């Protein structure tokens, strides 16, 4: 039987699972893993594990050890040794220097408060940097904050599950911070550099990040990517009260569920149901995820979320 063509990329494509070691893994992570490993196993992809510890203040080694153990317990084995953002400082510096060489980077010393005061509109879902320091010519030593000039352009991308989307990052967030007040690389900058450097073709992640995909595409282009990665945004697990699961959600922590006697198959099945891969929870192992992701893509969307 011929395998169906991959909707993702050429055979041998690469995706990543990229948790931050700032807390314990919970059911939401297992749901994300179900999409990532399911898609990779269904369509000939490779999964990289990227430990997103760019936030040096909140990241903890014990969370990193725990997340690797928890993934192994679930049966979600990455296809290469893990990579840590904390070990990639030279790459981020080099990428920023390349952009600076094209006059795309400037020093900013704005506090959040100053940005809030000067931000136009203020419908508050996101703070748009109003470009205060664009032409101030601040010296390097004035502040650790570095911003990247974003030309005002509409970014069009086709989400593999949700279809075509259009975003204007310059209107959403303004010039992007690459490094923050604490001298730390920002999430947006670090992952764009990593996805380029690691050859990530397909980014599979929760729909809570959908609003920032346009800037990822624009950043990828600025960094010199001829072809930005493709994106699939999957449904998130939500509690009955509508709140996104937090890392402190002890009731759904994988370690708590395991301690309460849940098998890995039961956890994976519950997670798969909650992120639209199954109509109702049933125990399953990683190989079964491939068929579920195929079916979800064939439906053109996620399954009706399981009633809870
Ligand atoms: Zn500024």
Boltz pocket constraint, residues with backbone or C-beta under 6 A from the ligand:
constraints:
  - pocket:
      binder: B
      contacts: [[A, 107], [A, 108], [A, 109], [A, 110], [A, 131], [A, 132], [A, 133], [A, 134]]
      max_distance: 6.0
